[in-house]
């Protein structure tokens, strides 16, 4: 009797906190999750009637099969890496900056102004000015939601999101009106940048990759070893604690969002002058969203972001080869990325919690 | 006058997918889950609904498929955020990327494997989706076309909104859900099955989003499959929840107003003032941003987000 009573009160499965795991254990968990995700992705490929091993093989070989393929992979990686770094700063602060997309666009617009109308300036001065302009454009676009968040506690997730669409339509406004290329027939578009405004190539890839690598190191140090980085962490863990210890939370939010948006803005500048050679509406092209996944998968660690963004660009490049070989849509990359993150999100549970199942013999 | 009437009718048509998305998100948020995956769930519904209609030639099956697809998307979200307590923002975003990806992936897959390289809904369904004609009522001038001459989705949307309003405000189950959204710990202590109800509501919301997606793929492009037919509507819906102050019935009005913003550029008389198209396209997003700011400045307690929205509930930590 007693036994039955106990059984009905105890749930089949409950969740409890577990002792802290070691770094090694956490890494193992994530690797397991990643492998499981690859299996799940393989299952998906099987369902649509293809051989998973063959398709995965195509992705890898597609990304590395030639020098040109590797260069293309790196080209995918540059914007993803830089914007993921920018997002990391905001996310560390638990400021949900979904607006990287818009910040990239704004940075690109600001930088494009100089590429279009001051292309006669000395090459390196011009690039420097464009770099700074990109930073300012993205930074301002990040500052707007930060201001309202710190002042009125306005929901930043939705606000940054709306700013994405507004920025996108600013480009179409410029394209249809003031910046329209008079020489183009048919669809309106913005003129191609003068060669003087193109970013130089190093080892066959625009030197954005060097900027990206420098930023990885700088941000790693900034987050880990500077006072400002420490402040971001504290605000992220608890705003109350930050206030109590005398930090100016508002100022920290504003400053961090200028940096976060600014770094995303640099992405826009590099993408426009390094890859597109013009200001196109697709300058961000979803990178701002994928970068969020990258930052999260890397646990907001700059070197982790370097690895994950490399992995993701292999997926992107590989999926384009998959399209040309098997006629499968390049959206397969987003599907696989989604599956990977679903599994990693799930595995994070096991870092802090565990399930306890009802024991068969009732209460011990 | 005629232009104005046409504008109102077009607003309702453009607002209907938003209405479904908004109701779906309200169902999520009332249970304490800020689901940013609306866009993804709508995209999944769009693909499943269209393909099911395309293959079965049956509107009901198409709707059920769209509902089921939205629900499957919501199930992924529910498992991760309710059971595995993953971050709601990131999970929702991933669901959007995944949902849009898988929808476009299958869309292109079907396109490539079709004989004519295009996908068009069979006549029978397009006929069922054309505007309803109610004898006498439709013929009344002004009121007839304004109220009684839409496609079936529009009425389904309004009906869903009213039913969800009744569910949340006047049924025991709905009141329990709202209690969970405000304070899951207290609700749990009062004997409400928190986890079960959360799953139920999140999945119900996902299904409703899926139907909204089916509207996008089956009606907006005249029954021809296009990639990205949802095209940001899901995100506007998330913001519309605030505009509708978390009430399904207010969402009816809100989504039609926003539908109006979406199509204003086709109806605004060019003779008065010429504004570049880009500004019209920006309008819904600018207004949403303004609504966000204004509601946050006013900070009224009554019409605000459920208190526990965005925070996962861990039973053993109160």
HADDOCK unambig.tbl for C-alpha pairs under 7 A between the chains (distance, minus, plus):
assign (segid A and resid 16 and name CA) (segid B and resid 316 and name CA) 6.87 0.50 0.50
assign (segid A and resid 152 and name CA) (segid B and resid 296 and name CA) 5.85 0.50 0.50
assign (segid A and resid 152 and name CA) (segid B and resid 297 and name CA) 5.65 0.50 0.50
assign (segid A and resid 153 and name CA) (segid B and resid 296 and name CA) 6.48 0.50 0.50
assign (segid A and resid 154 and name CA) (segid B and resid 292 and name CA) 6.52 0.50 0.50
assign (segid A and resid 154 and name CA) (segid B and resid 293 and name CA) 5.86 0.50 0.50
assign (segid A and resid 154 and name CA) (segid B and resid 296 and name CA) 5.20 0.50 0.50
assign (segid A and resid 158 and name CA) (segid B and resid 239 and name CA) 6.50 0.50 0.50
assign (segid A and resid 159 and name CA) (segid B and resid 289 and name CA) 5.74 0.50 0.50
assign (segid A and resid 162 and name CA) (segid B and resid 285 and name CA) 5.26 0.50 0.50
assign (segid A and resid 162 and name CA) (segid B and resid 289 and name CA) 6.28 0.50 0.50
assign (segid A and resid 165 and name CA) (segid B and resid 282 and name CA) 6.96 0.50 0.50
assign (segid A and resid 165 and name CA) (segid B and resid 285 and name CA) 6.75 0.50 0.50
assign (segid A and resid 166 and name CA) (segid B and resid 282 and name CA) 5.34 0.50 0.50
assign (segid A and resid 166 and name CA) (segid B and resid 285 and name CA) 6.52 0.50 0.50
assign (segid A and resid 169 and name CA) (segid B and resid 278 and name CA) 5.38 0.50 0.50
assign (segid A and resid 169 and name CA) (segid B and resid 281 and name CA) 6.80 0.50 0.50
assign (segid A and resid 169 and name CA) (segid B and resid 282 and name CA) 6.10 0.50 0.50
assign (segid A and resid 170 and name CA) (segid B and resid 278 and name CA) 6.91 0.50 0.50
assign (segid A and resid 172 and name CA) (segid B and resid 278 and name CA) 6.11 0.50 0.50
assign (segid A and resid 173 and name CA) (segid B and resid 276 and name CA) 6.88 0.50 0.50
assign (segid A and resid 173 and name CA) (segid B and resid 278 and name CA) 5.07 0.50 0.50
assign (segid A and resid 328 and name CA) (segid B and resid 109 and name CA) 6.46 0.50 0.50
assign (segid A and resid 329 and name CA) (segid B and resid 105 and name CA) 5.39 0.50 0.50
assign (segid A and resid 329 and name CA) (segid B and resid 108 and name CA) 6.12 0.50 0.50
assign (segid A and resid 329 and name CA) (segid B and resid 109 and name CA) 6.92 0.50 0.50
assign (segid A and resid 331 and name CA) (segid B and resid 101 and name CA) 5.01 0.50 0.50
assign (segid A and resid 331 and name CA) (segid B and resid 102 and name CA) 6.96 0.50 0.50
assign (segid A and resid 331 and name CA) (segid B and resid 104 and name CA) 6.59 0.50 0.50
assign (segid A and resid 331 and name CA) (segid B and resid 105 and name CA) 5.32 0.50 0.50
assign (segid A and resid 332 and name CA) (segid B and resid 101 and name CA) 6.76 0.50 0.50
assign (segid A and resid 332 and name CA) (segid B and resid 105 and name CA) 6.24 0.50 0.50
assign (segid A and resid 334 and name CA) (segid B and resid 97 and name CA) 6.26 0.50 0.50
assign (segid A and resid 334 and name CA) (segid B and resid 98 and name CA) 5.91 0.50 0.50
assign (segid A and resid 334 and name CA) (segid B and resid 101 and name CA) 5.24 0.50 0.50
assign (segid A and resid 335 and name CA) (segid B and resid 98 and name CA) 4.98 0.50 0.50
assign (segid A and resid 335 and name CA) (segid B and resid 101 and name CA) 5.33 0.50 0.50
assign (segid A and resid 335 and name CA) (segid B and resid 102 and name CA) 5.68 0.50 0.50
assign (segid A and resid 338 and name CA) (segid B and resid 94 and name CA) 5.63 0.50 0.50
assign (segid A and resid 338 and name CA) (segid B and resid 95 and name CA) 6.98 0.50 0.50
assign (segid A and resid 338 and name CA) (segid B and resid 97 and name CA) 6.45 0.50 0.50
assign (segid A and resid 338 and name CA) (segid B and resid 98 and name CA) 4.74 0.50 0.50
assign (segid A and resid 345 and name CA) (segid B and resid 86 and name CA) 5.83 0.50 0.50
assign (segid A and resid 346 and name CA) (segid B and resid 80 and name CA) 5.90 0.50 0.50
assign (segid A and resid 346 and name CA) (segid B and resid 84 and name CA) 5.89 0.50 0.50
assign (segid A and resid 346 and name CA) (segid B and resid 86 and name CA) 6.70 0.50 0.50
assign (segid A and resid 349 and name CA) (segid B and resid 84 and name CA) 5.45 0.50 0.50
assign (segid A and resid 349 and name CA) (segid B and resid 85 and name CA) 6.64 0.50 0.50
assign (segid A and resid 349 and name CA) (segid B and resid 86 and name CA) 6.86 0.50 0.50
